[in-house]
Structure formats: C-alpha cells, structure tokens
C-alpha cells in the first residue's frame, strides 16, 4: 500500500483514496449544506394527472399565505424564462429527430404525473410547501398513453399535439449481407426482451442554490451536477448573462450515475428567480419528487434474432429496439438510449452481418435520461441470452460457443460490423479467467447439493465491449452537443508543491486521488504535495462532463501532458543550475536525481523557486513560470472489455433469487489505481444487480406512479450484493495517453445478462423463457408454475 508521503511508483499503485477522510468524517459540503443569509426556499405544485389540460391556475391564496414572497405559473415566468427546446442539428451527422419543447412549468397541459405546474417561493421550505397546497388548479383530464408499443400505433393519444404521432426518432441500419446470413443459418434464435424502467437513485438528489450579487453583477450557483461548465453556459444563455458573469460550484456531489449529466428546468428557475428577486434561492429535491420527476432510464422492448451455423458460428443478427423516452427528451441533448442499445449488441463477437431498427417514442411518463451504461446493458442482455439459447439448441457448451466467436488477441485492431475499430483487448482471456474463477468444473456437485436443499442452482456468464471516452465527433453524432476533450491546468508552486485544476468534477470517481497520482508520479513529488481542484467554474479550466467512462482517458490524458511539460521544464532548469545534462537527470523523492544511480542532486523545491524567480538560466524563448494548461482530445473511441460470471440459487417455492458468487475478469487498459477500479466495478455490479432483480418504476394504465416511495421502489441493500471477486488484465490502448481506457460504467453493463442466464440455467428443468427483468419473485414463479 503506497502512503501519501512517499514517491514510490504511484501509477498503478493501490493508493487509499485521498477523499475518504473528508467524506467519512462528515466534512463534505453538499448543496443542502450551503447556508446563505436571507435564502428563500422553493416548492413546486406538481401534476396529479399523467395527461391533462390546465384550464386555470389560481395563485392568490398562496401569494397571501404567511412568509410567501412570490408564486408563479407558466404565464408568469415565460416572458423571462422560455421553455427548454431541442432542435435537430444536421451538422452533427446524427439521425433526424423531432423538435421537443419542454416548458419550465407546464403550459397548457401536463404530460406526466409529477410535472411542475406552479412554484411558490417563501422564507422557508415548510412555508413554501404549505402555500403550495393552497394553489388551485382546474384540470381537464385527457386519455394518457402509457404503453410504449401503444404509443407508436395510429390513433394513440398524442403527447405533443404539434407532432403527427408519438415517434421522436426512427433509425434503420443494415450492415453486411444480412439476408444471406439468415438464409444460410442452420438455426435462428428469436426472442422478445422487456426491461423494467428504473433509475439512477443517487443518495443525494438534485439540488441547487443561487445567489445574485448586485455590485459585481454576477450569479453564483451551487448545484449537484456532473457538468458545472455546461450548466453555467445554459444558465448564462437562459438568464441573459455572459458566461463570465456566472459561477457554478459543484465540489461535493453525492452520486450522479448519468442522471446529473443533464440540465433541468428546476435548476434554471432557481437561477432566474435569484436574480429577479435579488435574494438567494434554494431548491432541494425530496425523495418523492426524485422518484416521480427527476429522470428514469432503460424502458425498452428489444426483439432480436441470431443466425447460427451448425457449429455455432454467429452469422448474422437482426434487432428492433423500441424505447420509451417519456414525455420529453433529456436536455440539452436528445435521448439516444435506443441507438446505444443497438450499437452495443454485436459486443466482442465477430458478427459480419447486422441490421437494426430503433424506435424512440414519447409517452405520458417521466422523461428518460442517461443512467450508468445507458442502453448497453439491454443490448448485452439480449445478445447473451440468445447465445445461451442457441448453444442449447445446437447442443454446444455455453462457454465454447462464445470462445469460437470471440475476437482473438491477434485480430486487433479489429474492425467491427459498424466499421469502428476495437484497438486492443483481452476478450478470450477474460472469458477463460471468469470461467476458471467461478469453478465451472465443480459446478455440478454444487448444483446437486443445492437440490438436496430444495433449491435450484445455476451459473451464467456475459461478455461485453464497453465503448468509452467518445471523441467530440462521436459525442455529437450520438446527440449530445458536447466535446470529448478535457483540459487540465498544472502548476508547481515556489515551494515545489503542485496544484492540478481539472474541468470535470467527481461524484465518487476518486478524481482527487487518481489525478494526483499521475502528477506526483510524473513530477517525482510526494502524493501529499499534490492538490486537485475541481467543481468550480471560477477556478478550473472549461471542461465538459463526467460521463461516458471518459475521465481517466480524457482528463487523465490532459494531466499526463501537462505534467510532461512541467517535468521537461524542471529538468531543463535543473540542468542549467547543476551543469548536468537534462538527459542524465530524473525526478524522484522530491529531488532532482542522477538517473544512473538515483543520487539526489538538488531539491525540486529549490529548482521550482529558481524558475519562478527567473534565476534558473532558462533560454530567453522559454516562458517563465511552471504553469501549463493542456487539452486532450481522445481518439474516436476506446474499448474496455470484460466477462462477468455469476452463480445463483433459486428457491422454487418462493421465487427468490440469491446470488452465491459473482466474479469479474476485466480489462480497462492501463490501471491508474486498482483499488479505485475495484470500487467502480463493485458499485456498478451492485446497480446491475438492482436492474436484474429488484428495481422497477411502475405506472398503472392511467399513468399513475405506483412506486412513489422507497417502500415500493426497491433498490438492493448491502445484504443483497455479494463481494465481487475481480481480476484485471491490462491491454493498453495504443492510441491514448498512458494507454488508459474507461471503466466507470462497465460494472453495470453485464449483470442483467449474467444473472438472467444463471436463473435460466437454474430453472432448466422448467424450460423457462427468461426474457424480462427485473426477475422479481413473482416473475420467477411465473416461469416455474406452468411447467410444474
């Protein structure tokens, strides 16, 4: 274990997180911890209907209530706060989609249960909530459209009356000789898969505090967000200020998982009202609001067909994905979940022919947004279930059929059916290692032991390729108007200590540790001498977003480049001061040393001070100081890979599924800190287990939310999540700085597929069609009962 005060090799070391003491001792500062004098609180009036016209809103009683400062409906705010609007930009190369107008407060009609229709601002949250109860809304209920398949049918109720139907986007792609592949198939495996709508559920919900300073004409916003600089730009545009007049602070964020990589109407409203009322304003989302009105995810139906030769060769694949996007598209980029699902499906397999169609439809439900892995877990679930069924139909071993079709190491760089290039990987090695770890050879004995206890035991495997760190071009092709590059500013102070300012912020990804490791390793200083600054647009270079498993690649690459420039300058200065050639010097242990034997020559702090005081004798064309800002644009895509294997036990009397063991063999390229990577995988697997077995947002036929509390919406607990056994392979990317690949979302991608395959294996005697998640006890019993 590396300690914070040493300079042993830090890249790749299991360094304890520098953030942990602050977090564990309660010294963090989340949005709800911001205390400003004279702050006002907001509370919303939200729609009780999934679809209804708003005939009138009477705010008078609320405005007269004690401690109320103001109350607004859509008509009151639209003159100074227009609706959010997404319009397709052909320049991105993205498939066309419908324009979406998302009012900050529902205007004319409400489109889902929980949509905000009015807001009350008062001296306290309690006073605001009490007054909100006095707002009288006259409703004219309309027929809702709740089912995603019904939404695409002719004559379905229209969510947006300016659209001719409810289809937001339709995409059709055919690659290779698909018809020929299916004509030549020995067997075609077909299935319909259904995934339950669920959500990110971070421990800290959404929250925002804004304060307007009259003297400087600046707006400061504290927000629980994954993209401070993007939020700043949107607030500035909406409020009518220059970006330089808006400051967004998001230092500690209690989880994001993709949910907070969006801009929400509530955030903009708080900022606007703080400026108009000339008082600080705050809104802290409660859990009911979060469950009903934040964003959901992964509500899809996938119909898929896999063409197989007699020997198990995968000849072709056909897929149709229908995605429920809810009432609006996410903002400021459009919903792209269905397309990610379809693009992920070929995975690590050498499939040469593939056709897919995606259909994204609006319904009268809360909008869909990004959540860890986006559509990838659904694509992996569909393909990996088809592979298992195909193996059974052909009489092949489940591992062998995968082995025969997986990309082999020497085939890299491998050009996929999509035309993208998987630069490197260890697909077969991960498969073999996961199978070894789960002890497939000893499984039958364990199966029989479980059967003696009236349990059924099964094991499942699932492999995937995770697309990570998309470039600017790829981001914009998918839809988000964002960049793939990230910046870093690195400064060595006069005392030899180092400050690293980055453009992204952490929601638990350990940025303060891993980026400090990079700087300390490259500059030869103790880890404790490096400070990472993040989450404040006033003190950090302009970055984009923490998402897409990009931080280690893009921000890490920028820090590596900045450190290399400062390192070169230090060595040049040390060479001038000591008259030893720079090529014969190294930086380690806080000193400039002889490279040949490590003998210290001069403390780094002395060289740093000499550079800052212009006494190092640097060439006249060399800029003074030791401060560098770099920007790093990663290659179009990098690809991590993994195989997950799980052993489960099913109680056939109750339908309960218990996870006995869970193993992961993964490859994310060069590992900065194995402890951090392990934590990312463990957390991702926990969320994947929730998707597979527990979590589902449920609406009734009228669009009423039936899972509006944590008594009804069931995330996994510590008792449900096993310790994940993890082994790492390191196949560096040949195209990224340091060889890094992304890892943040991978843990969540494979669990639904691996667990579904394990449950199907456990219940093999009942010939179950395991094609829907979550696999709740009721659904498991439904698989068993017809065949008892």
N, C-alpha and C positions, 0 to 999 in steps of 0.2 A: 504494500500500500504506500503510495507516494504521499509525502507530507507537504503541507503548504509552504514550508520554509526551505525546501531543498530544490536543486535544479537537476536532479536525476532526469533521465529522458521522460518527458511528460506526454508526448503524443503516443496514444495507445496505452497509457497507464490507467490503472483503476484509482483515480483520484476521487476522494469524497467530495460531494457537492458543496461548493462554497456558499450556496444559498441556504442550505439546511439549517444552520444555527438561527438565522433570522426568521425562517418560517416556523421552526419548531418552538421557538421562544415567543412567538406572537408579536414579532417586531415588524411584520409586514404592514403595508398600508394599501388596502383595497379601496375601491371607490366609496364604500359606505363609511370608511374611516376618515374621509376628508371632512373637516369641520370648518366652515366659514361663517363669520359673523353675519347675522341677518339673512341666512339662507332660507329660501322658500321651498316648499315641497309640492310635488305634482301627484295627482291621482287621476286615473282615466275612468270614463264611463265606457264600458265595452258592450258590444252587441250580444244579446242573448239568443239571437237568431243566426242561422247559417246563411240565410238569404232573405233579405227584407228591404223594402223601400223605407226610407226615412221621410215620413210625412211632415214632421215638425220636431224641433228640439226647444224646450223651454228651460232657459238657464237662470231665470230671475230668482227663484228661491235659493239656488246655490250661491248666486252672487251676493245675496243678502245675509248669508249664513255667517256665523261668528268666525273671525280670523281669516276669512276668504279675501284674497287680493284680486283675483280675476277668474273668469271662467270663459272657455272658448268652445265653439263648434267649428265645423269646416268653413262656414261662410265668414266667420270672424278672422280666421288665420290665412285663408287662401290669398288675400291681397298681398301678404308679405311672406308667405311660405307656400310656394306652389307644390303640387304633387311630385313625387319621385316618378321619373319616366325613363324607361329603357327603350331605345330605338336601335334596330339592327344597323350595323355599320358594315357595308360591303367591303370596305378596305381591309378588314380583318381576315377575309377569306373564310369566314365562318358561314355555315349553312343559314339561310334566311329564317327568321322567326318573326312572330307578331310583336308589335309595339305594345308595351304594358304601362299603364298609368296607375300608380299606387298612391292614393291620397294619404296625407299625413293623418288626417281624421276623415273617416268615411264620409263621402259626399254623395248625396242622392240615394245610395243604398249601401247596406253592409253585405260583405261577401263571405264572412266566416264567423263562427262563434268566437268571441274574444277580440274582434276588430275594434279598435278605438274609434268612438264617435264623438266624444267630447272630453275636455280636460279641465280640471279645477286646480288652481294654484292657491295655496294657503300658507299660513305661518307654520303649520306642522303637517305631517303626513296624516295624522289622525283627523285633523280638521278638514283636510282635503278629501279624505275618504268619506267622512260624514256628509260633507256637502255634495259629493258626487251622487250620493243616494237620493238627493233632492232634485236631481236633473230629471225632467220628464220628457221622454221620447215617445212619439206616436209612430207606431210601426205598421207597415202593410206587408205581412209575410208573403214570401214568394216560394215556389217549389224549388228546393235545392237539388243540385246534382252532387252526389257523394261518391258513387262508384266510378272508378276510373274508366272502366270499359263502357259504362252507360254514357259517360261524358263525351265520348267520341262518336256516339251514334247520332244519326239525323234526328232532329226534333228534340234533342236534350235541352233542358233549360240552359240559357246562356249565362255564364259567369260574368262575361264582359259583353254588353249589348252592342258595342262597336265592332265586335268580331262576328264573322259569319257563322262560326262554330266555336267549339272549345279547344281546338287544336292550336297549341302555342308553336310547336315546331314538328316537322316531319322530315326525317333524313333516311335516304336509302343508298346503300353502297354495295357493290358487288366486286369481288376481288378474285381473280383466277377463274378457272373453269369449274364453277360450282355445279352446274348441271351435269357435267361429265363425271364429277366426283360422286354424285349421288346415283347416277346410272350405274357406275361400276362398283357400288358398295355391295358387300356381302350381307350387311345388316345396317339398318338405320335406326338409331335410338332417338325417340322423341319424348318430350315431356313439357309440361306447363309448370312453371315455378312461381310461387307467390311469396313475397317478402312483406313482413309486417312493418307498417310505418312506425318509426321510432325516432329518437332524438339524442342530441349530444349530452344534455343534462350536466353541465359543469357545476361544481359545488358553489361557485359564485355566479349568480345570474347576471343579466345585463344591468348596467347602472351607469349613470352619467351625472356629473355636476358641472355647471358652467358659471363663470363669473366675468362680468364686463367691467373693465377699468376705464373710466371716463377720461382720465388725464392722458393716458397713452393711447387711448382708442384701440385697445387690444382685448381679445376674448381668450380666456383660458378655460380649457375643458379637460376635466378628469374623466376618463372613460375606461370601461372594461372591454378592451378591443384587441384584436390581433393585428391591427394595421393603423397605427397612430397617424402616419403621414397621409395615408389615403383618406382617413376620416377628416383630417384637417383640411384637405383640399375640398372635400364635399361640403363641409360646414362653411368654408370661406365662400364657395360658389353660391350656396343657398342663402347665406346671410347677406351676401353682397360686400364682403371684405376681401382684401388681398390676403393670400395665404400667409404672408409675413406678419399679418395682424392677428393670426390665430395660433394658439399654442395648445397642443394636445399632450396630455400626460397619462401614461399607462404603465407605471413602473411595476406594480404587482397585479397580476391578473390570475384569478382563481379558476383556471381551466378555460379552454376555448374550444378545441377539437373541431374547428371549422365554423362553428356557429358564429363566433365573433369576428369572422373574416367577411363581414357584411356591414353595410350602413343601414341603420334602422330609423324609421320615422321619429321614434321617441327621442333618439339622440339629437336629431336636427331641431326638434321642437324645444328641447331644453335649452339649446344654444341660442335659438332665436328669441325665446322669452327672456332669457337672462339679459340680453341686450336691450330688448324693448322695455322691460320692467325696471332696468337699472338696479337689479338685485340678483345675488346669486340664486340659482335654481337647481334643485336636485330631483332625480327620479331613480329610485332603487326598485328594481323589479321584484315582486314577491313570487313565490313558487307557483301559485295558481296562474298568474299571468305568464310565467315562463312556460308552463305546460300547455297553455291554450294558445299563446300568441307570440312566442319567440319564432322559432322555425323548427320544422320537423325534417325527416330525411327518409330516403330509401323505401318509398312506397311504390313498388313495381310489380308488374307481371312480365315474366320472360318465357317465351315459347322458343324452344331450341331443339335442333336436330343435329345429330352427329353421324356422319357416314363413316363406316369402318370396313376395312378389308378383313378377310378371313383370319389373317394373322394378327389382327388388332391395329394395323396401321390406320391412323386417322387421315381420311381422305379429304373430308370437307365438313363445313359447319354452316348452319343457317340459324339465324336468330331474329326474333321480333321482340322488341322491348317496348312496353307501354309504361310510362312514368307519370304518376300523379304529381303535378307541381304545386297543387293547392291554388289559392285564389290569385296570387301574384308571383312574378318571378323574383328571385333574390336580387338584391341591389348592392353595388352599382353594376353588377354583371348578371347576365341571364343564367337561368338554370341550365346546367349541362350534364346532369347526372345520367340521363339515359344514354347519352353518347359515350360517356366514360365506361358504363357497363358493357356496351357492345364492343368498344375498343379493347377492353381488358380480356375478353373471353378466350382468344387463342392461347394466352398465357405462355408457358415455357415449352410449348409443343410445336412441332414442325408441320403445322397445318398449312397447306398450299392453296386452298380454295375456301373463301369465306364470303357470305352475303349476310347483310344485316339491315334491318329497318328499325328505326326508333320513332316513337310517337310520344310526345310530351303534351299532356292535356291539363287544362285548368278544371278545378272542382271547388266546391264551397267548403274548403277546409283550410287550415293554416298553411302558409306557404312552405315549400320545401327549400332547404338550403344545404350548404356543404356540411358534411359530417365525416369524420375520420375515414379515409378511404374512398369517399364519395361513392361512385357506383361500382367500384372494383369488387367489393365482397359479393355482390349479387352475381356478377359475371363469373367469378370463380366458383360460387355455389353451383350455378347451372352447369358449367362445363365439367366440374369434378364429379357431380352426381351422374351425368351422362356417361362418363368414363367408367365409373363403378358398375353401372347397369350394363354397359357394353361388355365389360370384362366377364360379367356373369353370363350374359347371353352367348358369348363366344367360348366360354369355358376356360378363360385365361385368368391368371393370377393378377390381382389388382395392382400390385407393385410392378410386375413385369410389363403390363400394357403401358404403364407410364414410362418405364425405362426405355421401351422401344421407340417411343415417340418424342422423348425429351431432347432438347438441344444439347449436343455434346460440347465439351470444352473446346476442342479444336475447331469447331464450326464458327466460333466467334472471330470477328464481328459477324453476327447472324442477321440477315435481312428478313424481317417478318413479312407476313402476308400483307400488312398495312404499308410496307415499304420503309418502315423505320428500322433503325439498326440497333440491336442489342449489343453493346460494345464488349461486354465481358460477363462472365457469370459462372456459377458452380451448381447448376440445376441438378445434375445427376448425383453429384457428391452430397448435396443437401438431402436428396431423396434417400440415398443409401444410409446416411447417418441417422436420419429421423427414424427409419425402419429399424435400424440397429438399436437405437436408444429405447424405442417402445417395446423391444424384445418380441418381435413377431413370432419367432420360433417357439417361444414358450407360451404363446397366447392360448393355444387350445387347452392346455392344462388349466389355465386361469378361467377360461370360459366354463369348463366343466365344474370347477369349484364354485363358481357363481351360480350355476344352475342348481347345484345341490342346496343352495340357499334361496331357491325360487326367484333368482334374478337372472337376467339375460345380459351377457357382456359382449361388447363389440369394439372393434377398433376402426378408426377412419384416418385417412390421410388426405391432404390437399396441398397442392403446389401452386405457386403463382410467380409472376414477374410484376414488380411494382414499378410503375413509371414515376420517377422522382425528378425534382428540380427542373421543371419545364423552363425553357428559354422564353424570352419575350415573345417571339414569334408563335410558339406553341400555346402559351397562355392566351394570346389574343385570338388564335384560331379556335380554341375551345370556348371562348366567350369573354372571359374577364379582360377588361381594358387595364391591364397591369403589366409591369415589367418583370422579367425573370432575373435581372441583375440585382445585386445588392451592394451597398457601399460599406466601407469601414474607414474610420479615422484613427490612426495610431500615433500617439505622442509619447516620446520618452522625456520625462521631466529632467530638470537640472540635477536632481538627486539620484537619477538612474531608475526611478520607478516609472511605471508605464500606465497610460490611460488608453483604453480602446473604446471608441464610441461606434455603435453599430446602428443601422437603420431599421432593424426589426426588434421586436420585443418578445419576451418569454412568457408563456403561460404554463410553465413547468418543464420546458425542454432543456434546462440547465445551461443556458447561454453564458451566464456569469462564470461557469466553470470551464466549459469546453473552449470558448474563445480565449479565455485567459490562459489555458493550457497551450494553445497554439502560439500566442505571443511570447509566453515565458520560455517555451521550448526553443523558438527561433532566436530569441534575444539573449538567452543564457542567464535570465534573472529568476529569482525565486517566484513561485506562483503567488505567494502572498504580496508580492510587489506589483501585481497587475490588477487594475480595476477596470471592470467592464461597465460602460454607461449605456443605458438603453431606455426606451419607452418615454422619451421626452423630445418632442419635435424642436424644442429650442436649443437642445444641447447635442443633438445627434444628426448625422448626415441623412439626407432624404432617402428613405427606403420604401419598400413596398409592403409585403405581407409575410407573416409567419404562416406558412401553409404549403401544401403540395410537397411535403417532405423535402424542403429546399434549403433550410437554414445552414446545415453543415456544409452543403455543397457551395451555395452562393455566398453567404456571409462568411463561412469558413474560408472560402477561396479568396475573398477580399482581404480578410485578416492576414492570411498567408502572404499575399502580395505586398500588403503594407509593411508587414514585419520584415520581408526580404529587403525592401528598400531602406528601411531604417537600419537593418543589420549591415547592409553594404556600406552605408554612410559611417556607421560606427567603426567598422573595420578600417575604412579609409582614413578616418581621423586618427584612430589608434596607430595606424602605420606611420602617419606623419609625425605623431608625437614620440613614437618609440624607435623610428627608423628601421622597423622590421617590415618586410613586405606583407601586404594585406593577405596574400595567399597563404602565408605561414602562420596566420592568427586565427583564433576561434573565440567564441563567446560561451562561457560556461561558469556556473557557480558564482555569478555576479561579477566576474572579472574577464578581462581580455587575456587570453592564454596563448601559449605557443601550441600550435596544432599538433606538433610532433610528440610532445610529452605531457601536455596539459598544464604546464607550469604557468602560474599566474604572472602576468607582466604589469598590469595596471587595473585598478578597479573600474568597472563600467561607469560608475557614477562620476569618476574624475573625467573620463572622456566625454560623457554627456555634458558636463558643466563647461568643459572647454569648447565644445561645439556651440553651445548656446551663447557663450561669451565671445565667440568668433576668435578663439585663441588656438584652434586646432590646426591651423595652417592649411585649410581646405582650398582647393582651386577656386579661382575667382568666379568661374561659371557655375559653381555649386551653390545651390540655395542654402541660406543659413537655417539653423534650427534642426530639430529632429521630429518633425511632424509631417505626416503623409496621409492623404486621402486617396483611396483607390476604389474603383468599381469593378466588380467581376460579373461578367455575363457567362453563365454556364453553357455547355453545348446544348443542342436542341432538347435532348432527353438523356437522362442516365437511368440505369435499370438495376434495382436490387432484386434479389430472389430469395425464396425460402420454401421449405416444406414443413408443414405442421402435421403432427401425428397425435391422436388422442385415443384414450381408452375410456369407455363409459360403461356404466352399469344401469340397466333399466329395470324398474320394478313394474312387472306386468299387471300387478293388481291395482296400483295407484297411478301409473304413467309417469312417475318421477324419473328423471334422468340425472344420474350423479356422475360427475367427471372423476375418474380414478387417477389418471395421469395425463399430463399434457406436455409435449416436447416440441421444440422448435429448433431446426437447423437453418441458419440464415446467413446471408452474405450481403453486406452493405458497403463493400469496398473497404477502404482504409478506415479503421475504427479510431476515433479520437479518444474515447473513454469507454471501455467495455461496461463499466458499471452504469453509465448513463444509457447506453444502448440496451442493456438488460432491462432497465426501468421502463424505457419506451416500449419494448416488446411486451413485458408483463402487463403494463397498463392497456396496451392495445388488445391483447388477448382477453383481458377482463371485459372490455367493451364488446369484443366479438362474441364472447360467451353470452352477454346480455342480449345481443341481437339474435343469437341462435336459440336461446332457451327461455328468455324471460320478457324482454321489453317489447311492448306494442302499444301504440296510440290507437285507441278505438273510438270510432264515431258510430252513432246509430243511423238509421235510414233518413232521419231528419237533419243530420249534420250536427247533432248534439254530441259534445265530447263526453265520453263515458270514463275516461281515465284522467280526470282533472286534479287528482291528488296523488301523492306517493303511496297512498293505501291501495290505489288501483293501477298505477303505472309502476311496474316492478323492475327496478334495476338490480343487478346481482349484488350480493353482500360479500364480505370477506369470507364467510362460510361457504359460499358457492364457487369461489375462484381458487383453484389449486396453485401451488407454487409451480411456476412454469420452468421446466428444465431446458436450458438454452445452450447451444453450441454455435460457435461462429466460424465461418470461413471468410477469408479476406481476399477477394479478387479485385484489385484496384481498377477503377476506371482509367483507361489510358488518356481520357480527354479532359478530366477535371483537375484543378489544382489539388495536389495531395492525394489524388485517386479516390476521393470520397464519393459516396453515393448516399441517397436519402434513406431514412429508416423510420421516420416519425409515424407513418400511417400503416406500415406493414403488418404490425401485430394484430390489427383489427380486420385484415383482409381475409385470412384463411379460416378463422374459427367456425363461421357458419357452415362452410363446406365440409370441413373435417368432422365436425360434430354430427352433421346430418348423415354423413357416410358411416360414422360409428353407430349411430342409432339404427340405421338401415341394416347394418351388419348384425347388430344385437338381436334385431327382430326378424332375422332372415326366415325363420320358420313360418312367419305370418305373411310373407311376400308383400311387405308394405311399399306403398308409393310415398316415399319421403320427399315431398316436393314443396313443402311450405314451412316457413319459420315465422315466429318462434315455435319451437317444439314444446309447447306447454303440456302439462299432464293430460289435459282434455284431448289435445290433438294426438298425443301418443296413444291414448286409449282408443281413439277413433281408428288408428291404424291397426290395432290389435283385434278389436271386438268382432268385426265382420268375419274373421278367419279363425276364431277360437274353436 
